[in-house]
Amino acid sequence: MNTQAACCSPKAFPIQFDLPKKETNALPIVIIGAGPVGLATAAHLAKAGEKFRVLEAGTSIGHHVSQWGHVRLFSPWQYNIDKVARELLEQSGWEAPSDEELPTGKELVDQYLMKLAELPAIQPFIQLHTRVLGISRKGQDKMKTAGRGNLPFVLYLEENGETTQRIEAKAIIDATGTWGQPNSLSAGGITTKNEEKLSQHIYYGIPDVQGKDRERFTGKQIAVVGGGHSAINTILELAELPDSKITWILRKNNVEDAYGGEANDALQARGELGSRIHQLVDSGQVDVYTPYRIYDVNRNGETLTLEGEWKEANHSIEGFDEVIVNTGSQPDFSFLREVRLSIDPATESVDALAPLIDPNLHSCGTVRPHGERELRQPEKNFYIVGMKSYGRAPTFLMATGYEQVRSVVAYLTGDFEAAQNVELDLPETGVCSVNLSPNGTQPVAAGSSGCC
């Protein structure tokens, strides 16, 4: 892990602005985000008897999860409930769902996250409608080094659309995720003016095809852009609509690369997604363009045209009524400009995690267990956890985030031995197909047991 080194002698900083350590320790640990990982962090801090505060920009608990509430997870409840959260809930008389059942996003919120947030040990310390605009060290900008680690953090907050307060914290755990920042449909990752202008015909995420979005997509010609589980979910839902024509656009070299482990996947539902889309493509119900790289989108009369490159030649695909973009999402670092971070330049993940999760290096859906040591930032007592810790990498599981916060909270509360222990058991994907050679061009090994 890189650390920030001072460029000057300590004598150049004769005046110290350190807050006495006793006063700093009286401050809370602030958690940003009230999703699954943020609330798991609150549960661990509550059990440890540590002061904390949860800040959520949305209007409700699990705000982002609610936006895909119609989607059924491929991981059963067994992997979706944090161990300490379960313990606190069961002490209150809560009955856990069956470990084997697969919840929807809505069920995850209603049956677990809301119940957890309502616990007396957690509820008073949650603040909704509160967006973090910026974070700094007290009295110091990013450039100042002397005494920095002993100063409290200052968070600048916007409540209900108005900047109303600053609060201090002795540590910050950023669990904001990535859902609110979708990637562009273009292969280059740049949102063009045309994409912005045509946004009313472009849907980012997984639409509720069997619910509120049914009329929008019924009988339409639809392009689905993306090669991951979100795109597969979207296509499988669209295939049940009458008179809809689906075109699947991927950048993968072969469509088979999107099917995953199928029967070899330890998560049965995840494997079934691959098998079902495999069958749908083979049946001819879905037109596939791969590898296809989109450069732009244009309107041609009443329909949309995708401009791009197919099989190394310029090629346009015409006649779409709607485009659904499932190209992933990216983290928001805009409010962290005054925080010293170590972020991988490619994945935008926590730097130490990049070699473990970079899809350029392997295709595993699981990752070696990790904790506080890997998540540690140059800014003392600041951590990025959960999906945001993975940056743009697409393989995050909630259970991974729960182990992250267990380790981080153990460290922050002084249990250094527990912070270093590994307490994570994740299912294998059943496939690891792209262990690349050093030049990143040819696979040198492949296996069905997983490489992570």
C-alpha positions as CSV (number, residue, x, y, z in Angstrom):
1,M,0.0,0.0,0.0
2,N,1.4,3.4,-0.9
3,T,1.6,6.0,1.8
4,Q,1.8,9.7,1.7
5,A,5.2,11.0,2.5
6,A,5.9,14.6,3.6
7,C,8.2,16.5,1.2
8,C,9.5,18.8,3.9
9,S,11.3,18.4,7.3
10,P,9.0,18.3,10.3
11,K,10.6,21.6,11.4
12,A,8.7,23.2,8.6
13,F,5.5,22.7,10.5
14,P,6.1,24.2,14.0
15,I,2.4,24.8,14.7
16,Q,0.3,21.7,15.3
17,F,-3.4,21.7,14.9
18,D,-4.0,18.2,16.4
19,L,-7.1,17.7,18.4
20,P,-6.4,16.0,21.7
21,K,-6.8,12.3,21.2
22,K,-9.3,12.0,24.1
23,E,-11.6,14.5,22.4
24,T,-11.3,12.8,19.0
25,N,-12.2,9.4,20.4
26,A,-15.5,10.9,21.8
27,L,-16.6,11.4,18.2
28,P,-18.7,8.8,16.3
29,I,-17.7,6.6,13.4
30,V,-19.7,7.8,10.4
31,I,-21.1,5.3,7.9
32,I,-22.2,6.6,4.5
33,G,-24.9,4.6,2.9
34,A,-27.8,2.6,4.5
35,G,-27.8,-0.4,2.2
36,P,-26.9,-4.0,3.1
37,V,-23.2,-3.3,3.8
38,G,-23.7,0.1,5.5
39,L,-26.3,-1.4,7.9
40,A,-24.1,-4.4,8.6
41,T,-21.4,-2.0,9.6
42,A,-23.9,-0.3,12.0
43,A,-24.8,-3.7,13.5
44,H,-21.1,-4.5,14.2
45,L,-20.5,-1.1,15.7
46,A,-23.7,-1.4,17.8
47,K,-22.6,-4.8,19.2
48,A,-19.2,-3.4,20.0
49,G,-20.8,-0.5,21.9
50,E,-19.2,2.1,19.6
51,K,-20.8,5.4,18.8
52,F,-21.8,5.7,15.1
53,R,-24.0,7.6,12.7
54,V,-25.5,6.4,9.4
55,L,-26.0,8.9,6.6
56,E,-28.3,8.0,3.7
57,A,-28.9,10.3,0.7
58,G,-32.0,8.4,-0.4
59,T,-35.5,8.7,1.0
60,S,-35.6,5.3,2.6
61,I,-33.5,2.4,3.9
62,G,-32.0,0.4,1.0
63,H,-32.8,3.2,-1.4
64,H,-30.8,1.7,-4.3
65,V,-31.9,-1.8,-3.6
66,S,-35.5,-0.7,-3.9
67,Q,-34.8,0.5,-7.4
68,W,-34.3,-3.1,-8.5
69,G,-36.8,-4.5,-6.1
70,H,-38.4,-6.6,-8.8
71,V,-35.2,-8.6,-9.5
72,R,-34.6,-11.9,-7.7
73,L,-31.1,-12.4,-6.4
74,F,-29.1,-15.5,-7.4
75,S,-27.6,-15.8,-3.9
76,P,-29.9,-17.3,-1.3
77,W,-30.6,-15.7,2.1
78,Q,-27.7,-17.7,3.5
79,Y,-25.3,-15.3,1.9
80,N,-27.4,-12.1,2.2
81,I,-27.6,-11.7,6.0
82,D,-24.7,-10.5,8.0
83,K,-23.9,-12.7,11.0
84,V,-24.0,-10.0,13.6
85,A,-27.0,-8.4,12.1
86,R,-28.8,-11.8,12.3
87,E,-27.7,-12.1,16.0
88,L,-29.1,-8.7,16.9
89,L,-32.3,-9.3,15.0
90,E,-33.0,-12.7,16.5
91,Q,-32.5,-11.2,20.0
92,S,-35.4,-9.0,19.1
93,G,-37.6,-11.9,18.2
94,W,-37.1,-11.7,14.4
95,E,-37.6,-14.9,12.4
96,A,-35.1,-15.3,9.6
97,P,-36.2,-16.4,6.2
98,S,-35.2,-19.8,5.0
99,D,-31.5,-20.0,4.1
100,E,-32.2,-21.6,0.8
101,E,-34.8,-19.1,-0.5
102,L,-33.9,-16.5,-3.1
103,P,-35.2,-13.1,-2.2
104,T,-36.1,-10.3,-4.5
105,G,-34.6,-6.9,-3.9
106,K,-37.9,-5.8,-2.4
107,E,-37.9,-8.8,0.0
108,L,-34.3,-8.0,1.0
109,V,-35.4,-4.5,2.0
110,D,-38.7,-5.4,3.6
111,Q,-37.8,-8.6,5.4
112,Y,-34.2,-7.8,6.4
113,L,-32.9,-4.2,6.0
114,M,-36.0,-2.4,7.3
115,K,-36.1,-4.8,10.3
116,L,-32.4,-4.2,11.0
117,A,-32.8,-0.4,10.7
118,E,-35.7,-0.4,13.2
119,L,-33.7,-2.0,16.0
120,P,-33.4,0.4,19.0
121,A,-29.6,0.0,18.9
122,I,-29.5,1.3,15.3
123,Q,-32.6,3.3,14.4
124,P,-31.8,6.5,16.4
125,F,-28.5,6.9,14.6
126,I,-29.8,6.8,11.0
127,Q,-30.3,10.1,9.1
128,L,-32.1,9.9,5.8
129,H,-32.4,12.6,3.0
130,T,-28.8,13.5,3.8
131,R,-26.1,13.7,1.1
132,V,-22.4,14.1,1.8
133,L,-21.0,16.9,-0.3
134,G,-17.5,16.7,0.9
135,I,-15.1,15.4,3.5
136,S,-11.9,16.9,4.9
137,R,-9.7,16.8,7.9
138,K,-10.5,19.5,10.4
139,G,-8.6,22.7,9.5
140,Q,-6.6,21.0,6.7
141,D,-6.9,20.5,3.0
142,K,-5.5,17.5,1.2
143,M,-2.0,19.0,0.9
144,K,-1.4,19.3,4.6
145,T,0.4,16.4,6.3
146,A,1.6,17.5,9.8
147,G,-0.6,15.9,12.5
148,R,-3.2,14.9,9.9
149,G,-3.9,11.4,11.3
150,N,-4.9,12.7,14.7
151,L,-7.4,15.3,13.4
152,P,-11.1,14.5,13.2
153,F,-12.9,14.3,9.8
154,V,-15.4,17.0,8.9
155,L,-18.3,16.0,6.7
156,Y,-20.3,18.7,4.9
157,L,-23.9,17.6,4.6
158,E,-26.9,18.5,2.4
159,E,-30.2,17.8,4.1
160,N,-33.4,17.8,2.0
161,G,-31.6,19.7,-0.8
162,E,-30.1,22.4,1.5
163,T,-26.6,22.5,3.0
164,T,-27.3,22.8,6.6
165,Q,-24.5,21.4,8.8
166,R,-21.1,20.1,9.3
167,I,-20.4,17.1,11.5
168,E,-17.2,15.6,12.9
169,A,-16.1,11.9,12.9
170,K,-13.2,10.0,14.2
171,A,-13.5,7.5,11.3
172,I,-15.5,7.2,8.1
173,I,-16.7,4.0,6.3
174,D,-17.9,4.7,2.8
175,A,-20.5,2.1,1.8
176,T,-22.3,4.2,-0.9
177,G,-22.0,1.5,-3.6
178,T,-22.1,2.3,-7.3
179,W,-25.7,1.8,-8.4
180,G,-26.5,5.5,-9.0
181,Q,-23.7,6.0,-11.5
182,P,-24.4,3.8,-14.6
183,N,-21.7,3.4,-17.3
184,S,-22.3,4.7,-20.8
185,L,-23.5,2.4,-23.6
186,S,-20.4,3.4,-25.6
187,A,-17.4,1.1,-25.8
188,G,-15.2,4.0,-24.9
189,G,-17.1,4.8,-21.8
190,I,-17.9,8.3,-22.8
191,T,-21.5,9.6,-22.8
192,T,-22.0,11.5,-26.0
193,K,-24.4,14.4,-26.6
194,N,-26.5,12.0,-28.7
195,E,-26.8,9.6,-25.8
196,E,-27.9,12.4,-23.5
197,K,-30.4,13.8,-26.0
198,L,-32.0,10.4,-26.6
199,S,-32.1,9.4,-22.9
200,Q,-35.9,9.1,-23.0
201,H,-35.5,6.0,-25.1
202,I,-32.5,4.6,-23.2
203,Y,-33.0,2.7,-19.9
204,Y,-30.1,2.1,-17.5
205,G,-30.5,-0.9,-15.3
206,I,-32.9,-3.8,-15.2
207,P,-36.5,-2.6,-16.1
208,D,-39.5,-4.0,-14.3
209,V,-40.7,-5.7,-17.5
210,Q,-43.5,-7.7,-15.8
211,G,-44.6,-4.7,-13.8
212,K,-44.6,-0.9,-14.3
213,D,-42.4,-1.0,-17.4
214,R,-44.4,-3.7,-19.3
215,E,-46.2,-1.3,-21.7
216,R,-43.0,0.5,-22.5
217,F,-41.3,-2.6,-23.9
218,T,-44.2,-4.7,-25.2
219,G,-44.2,-5.1,-29.0
220,K,-41.0,-3.1,-29.3
221,Q,-37.6,-3.8,-31.0
222,I,-35.1,-3.6,-28.2
223,A,-31.3,-3.6,-28.0
224,V,-29.8,-4.9,-24.7
225,V,-26.2,-3.8,-24.2
226,G,-24.0,-5.7,-21.8
227,G,-22.6,-9.1,-21.1
228,G,-23.2,-9.7,-17.4
229,H,-25.9,-11.1,-15.2
230,S,-28.0,-7.8,-15.4
231,A,-28.2,-8.1,-19.2
232,I,-29.1,-11.8,-19.0
233,N,-31.8,-11.0,-16.4
234,T,-33.2,-8.3,-18.7
235,I,-33.2,-10.5,-21.8
236,L,-35.0,-13.4,-20.0
237,E,-37.7,-11.0,-18.8
238,L,-38.1,-9.4,-22.2
239,A,-38.4,-12.8,-23.8
240,E,-41.7,-13.3,-22.0
241,L,-43.3,-10.2,-23.6
242,P,-45.5,-10.7,-26.6
243,D,-44.2,-9.4,-30.0
244,S,-41.0,-8.0,-28.7
245,K,-37.8,-8.5,-30.7
246,I,-34.5,-8.6,-28.8
247,T,-31.0,-7.9,-30.0
248,W,-28.2,-8.6,-27.6
249,I,-25.0,-6.6,-28.0
250,L,-21.8,-7.6,-26.3
251,R,-18.1,-6.8,-26.4
252,K,-17.1,-10.3,-25.5
253,N,-15.3,-12.3,-28.2
254,N,-17.8,-15.1,-28.0
255,V,-21.4,-15.1,-26.6
256,E,-20.5,-18.4,-24.8
257,D,-18.2,-16.3,-22.5
258,A,-21.4,-14.8,-21.0
259,Y,-22.9,-18.1,-20.0
260,G,-20.7,-18.6,-16.9
261,G,-20.4,-21.8,-15.0
262,E,-24.0,-23.0,-15.8
263,A,-24.3,-26.4,-14.1
264,N,-20.9,-26.1,-12.4
265,D,-21.8,-22.9,-10.5
266,A,-22.2,-23.4,-6.8
267,L,-25.0,-20.9,-6.8
268,Q,-27.7,-22.8,-8.6
269,A,-29.7,-19.8,-9.6
270,R,-26.7,-18.0,-11.0
271,G,-25.8,-21.1,-13.0
272,E,-29.4,-21.4,-14.3
273,L,-29.3,-17.9,-15.6
274,G,-26.4,-18.9,-17.9
275,S,-28.2,-22.1,-19.0
276,R,-31.5,-20.3,-19.7
277,I,-29.8,-17.6,-21.8
278,H,-27.8,-20.2,-23.6
279,Q,-31.0,-22.0,-24.6
280,L,-32.7,-18.7,-25.6
281,V,-29.9,-17.8,-27.9
282,D,-29.7,-21.3,-29.4
283,S,-33.5,-21.1,-30.1
284,G,-33.0,-18.0,-32.3
285,Q,-35.3,-15.8,-30.1
286,V,-32.4,-13.4,-29.6
287,D,-30.2,-11.8,-32.2
288,V,-26.6,-11.6,-31.0
289,Y,-23.9,-9.1,-32.1
290,T,-20.5,-9.9,-30.6
291,P,-17.9,-8.6,-30.4
292,Y,-19.6,-5.3,-31.2
293,R,-18.3,-2.0,-30.0
294,I,-20.7,0.9,-29.9
295,Y,-19.4,4.4,-30.7
296,D,-22.7,6.4,-30.6
297,V,-26.4,6.3,-30.9
298,N,-28.5,8.3,-33.4
299,R,-32.1,8.8,-34.2
300,N,-33.1,7.7,-37.7
301,G,-36.7,8.8,-38.2
302,E,-38.8,7.2,-35.4
303,T,-36.2,4.7,-34.4
304,L,-32.6,4.5,-33.0
305,T,-29.5,3.4,-34.8
306,L,-26.4,2.2,-33.0
307,E,-23.1,3.1,-34.7
308,G,-20.2,1.0,-34.0
309,E,-17.7,-1.7,-35.1
310,W,-18.5,-5.3,-35.7
311,K,-15.9,-7.9,-36.7
312,E,-13.4,-5.1,-37.1
313,A,-15.5,-3.1,-39.6
314,N,-17.8,-0.1,-39.2
315,H,-21.3,-1.4,-38.9
316,S,-24.7,0.2,-38.0
317,I,-27.6,-1.6,-36.4
318,E,-30.9,0.1,-37.1
319,G,-34.6,0.0,-36.1
320,F,-34.6,0.1,-32.3
321,D,-37.5,1.6,-30.3
322,E,-35.6,1.2,-27.0
323,V,-32.1,0.6,-25.8
324,I,-31.4,-1.0,-22.4
325,V,-28.0,-0.4,-21.0
326,N,-26.5,-3.0,-18.6
327,T,-22.9,-2.1,-18.9
328,G,-22.2,-1.8,-15.2
329,S,-21.7,1.2,-12.9
330,Q,-18.9,3.1,-11.4
331,P,-18.0,4.7,-8.0
332,D,-18.6,8.3,-7.2
333,F,-15.4,10.0,-5.8
334,S,-16.6,13.6,-6.3
335,F,-17.2,14.1,-2.5
336,L,-13.8,12.6,-1.7
337,R,-11.5,15.1,-3.4
338,E,-9.9,16.2,-0.1
339,V,-9.4,12.7,1.1
340,R,-6.1,10.9,0.4
341,L,-7.0,7.7,-1.5
342,S,-5.2,4.8,-3.1
343,I,-7.4,3.8,-6.1
344,D,-6.5,1.4,-8.9
345,P,-6.4,3.5,-12.2
346,A,-8.1,0.7,-14.2
347,T,-10.8,-0.8,-12.1
348,E,-11.3,2.2,-9.8
349,S,-11.4,-0.3,-6.9
350,V,-9.4,-0.1,-3.7
351,D,-5.9,-0.4,-5.0
352,A,-5.0,-3.6,-3.1
353,L,-8.1,-5.4,-4.4
354,A,-7.4,-4.8,-8.1
355,P,-5.2,-7.8,-8.8
356,L,-7.9,-10.0,-7.2
357,I,-10.9,-8.8,-9.1
358,D,-9.7,-7.2,-12.4
359,P,-11.7,-8.9,-15.2
360,N,-8.8,-8.4,-17.5
361,L,-6.9,-11.0,-15.5
362,H,-9.6,-13.5,-14.7
363,S,-13.3,-14.1,-14.8
364,C,-14.0,-15.5,-11.3
365,G,-17.2,-14.5,-9.6
366,T,-15.5,-14.9,-6.2
367,V,-12.5,-13.3,-4.7
368,R,-9.9,-14.3,-2.0
369,P,-11.2,-13.2,1.4
370,H,-9.8,-9.8,2.5
371,G,-10.3,-7.3,5.2
372,E,-9.0,-4.2,6.9
373,R,-5.4,-4.5,5.8
374,E,-6.3,-4.6,2.1
375,L,-9.0,-1.9,2.5
376,R,-6.8,0.5,4.4
377,Q,-6.3,3.9,2.7
378,P,-3.5,6.4,3.0
379,E,-6.0,8.6,4.9
380,K,-6.0,7.1,8.4
381,N,-9.3,5.7,9.6
382,F,-11.0,6.1,6.2
383,Y,-12.3,3.0,4.4
384,I,-14.2,2.2,1.3
385,V,-16.3,-1.0,1.6
386,G,-18.9,-3.0,-0.2
387,M,-19.6,-2.7,-3.9
388,K,-17.7,0.6,-4.1
389,S,-14.5,-1.1,-2.9
390,Y,-14.7,-3.1,-6.2
391,G,-15.0,0.0,-8.3
392,R,-16.1,-1.0,-11.8
393,A,-15.4,-4.7,-11.3
394,P,-18.7,-6.7,-11.6
395,T,-18.2,-9.6,-9.3
396,F,-19.2,-8.3,-5.9
397,L,-21.3,-10.4,-3.4
398,M,-22.9,-9.1,-0.3
399,A,-21.2,-11.7,1.9
400,T,-17.8,-10.2,0.8
401,G,-18.9,-6.8,2.0
402,Y,-20.0,-8.3,5.4
403,E,-16.6,-9.8,5.9
404,Q,-15.0,-6.5,5.0
405,V,-16.9,-4.6,7.6
406,R,-16.4,-7.2,10.3
407,S,-12.7,-6.9,9.8
408,V,-12.7,-3.1,9.6
409,V,-14.9,-2.7,12.7
410,A,-12.7,-5.1,14.6
411,Y,-9.6,-3.0,13.8
412,L,-11.3,0.3,14.6
413,T,-12.4,-1.0,18.0
414,G,-9.0,-2.4,18.9
415,D,-9.4,-6.1,18.2
416,F,-6.4,-6.4,15.8
417,E,-6.3,-10.2,15.9
418,A,-9.9,-10.5,14.8
419,A,-9.3,-7.9,12.1
420,Q,-6.6,-10.1,10.5
421,N,-8.6,-13.4,10.7
422,V,-10.4,-14.7,7.7
423,E,-14.1,-15.7,8.3
424,L,-15.5,-15.9,4.8
425,D,-17.0,-18.8,2.8
426,L,-18.1,-18.0,-0.7
427,P,-19.5,-20.3,-3.4
428,E,-17.4,-20.8,-6.5
429,T,-18.6,-19.7,-9.9
430,G,-17.7,-23.0,-11.5
431,V,-15.8,-21.2,-14.3
432,C,-12.5,-19.4,-14.7
433,S,-12.0,-19.0,-18.4
434,V,-9.7,-16.1,-18.9
435,N,-6.5,-16.4,-17.0
436,L,-4.5,-14.3,-19.4
437,S,-0.9,-14.5,-20.4
438,P,1.4,-11.6,-19.3
439,N,0.7,-9.7,-22.6
440,G,-3.0,-10.0,-21.9
441,T,-3.9,-11.6,-25.2
442,Q,-4.0,-15.4,-24.9
443,P,-5.5,-17.7,-22.3
444,V,-2.9,-19.9,-20.8
445,A,-5.1,-21.9,-18.4
446,A,-8.7,-22.6,-17.8
447,G,-10.4,-24.6,-15.1
448,S,-13.9,-25.4,-13.7
449,S,-13.0,-25.2,-10.0
450,G,-12.5,-21.4,-9.8
451,C,-9.2,-19.5,-9.7
452,C,-10.0,-17.2,-6.8
